[in-house]
Structure formats: C-alpha cells, structure tokens
Amino acid sequence: MNVEIPRLLKSFNLPDTVETRLSCYNWGIGNIKKAYEKYGDDWQDALPQETKGYLMKYNKLIGSKYHKMSLCL
C-alpha cells in the first residue's frame, strides 16, 4: 500500500492497520483523525456509509480468498 498513508498515520499518532489505511484512502486522513479523537477505539462508528461499504467489500474479498486457499490445503 502507499507509503504516504502509513507515514501520515504515524505523524498523527493513529494506529497503522489495514482498516485505518483503507479508511484514510477512502475518506481522508483528516476525517479519520477527527473520528479517532472523538470516538477513540469506536472510530469506525463515525465512518460514512460509503466508507463502511468500502471496508466491507475489501473484507469480503480477502475472506473469500482465504477461504478458497484453505479449501486447497
């Protein structure tokens, strides 16, 4: 993933996770910072529906890939 987003997450003292990276890409790091300051660990509750949908699609895609791989083992 882009090296700029992890650098910005570090400079804003935000956790560097797949969810925060994707949310920053989709909604903007400034909005994520505000949500994290206001809601703490429940920051994802503040995400707009579009970004929540973006994360759900990503998680489904990754989950289906892992499921297919585990069937091959």
N, C-alpha and C positions, 0 to 999 in steps of 0.2 A: 504494500500500500504506500501511497505517497509519503515521503519523508517529512514534508512540511507539517502535516497534521500531528504526528507524534511530537514534533518539536514544540508546536503551539500548545498541545495538551500539557507538556512538561512545564512550559513557561507560565501557564495558567493554573498549575497545581491540580490538574484534573487527572483522573485515572486513565491510563492508556490501555483500553480494552477494545475489542472488535466493535462492541456496541457504541462506545464513545467515538471511535474513529468514523464509523458509518454515519452516525447521527451528525457529527460535525460536517462531514462531507455533504449530507443532505440538507441540514437545517442551518448550519453555520456555527462556528465555534463560539461566537459571542452569545448566541441564544442558548447554547449548551451550558456555558459558564453561568449565565443568569439562572437557568433552571437548576443547576447544581447548587448554587448559592442559596436559592430559595427552598428547595426540596431535599437537599442532601442526597442520601442514598436512593431516595424515591424520585430522582430527577426524571426518569423515563415517563412518569405520570404526566409531566408537563409537555411532552412532545406532541406536536400536531399529528392528526390522523395520518397525513401523508407520510411523515417520517416513521410513525409506528408501523404503517403498512410496508414501508421500505425495509425495516428491520425484520418483519415477519417473513417477507419474501426471501430475504437473504438466509434466515434461519431455516426455512423450509428447503431451500436449495441445498444448503450444507447438510442438513439432516438426511435428505434423500440420498445424497452422495455417500454418506457414511453408512446408511442402511444398505445400499447396493453393494458397497465394499464388504460389509460384514457377511452378506449372503454368499459371497465368493470364497470366504475363508473356510 
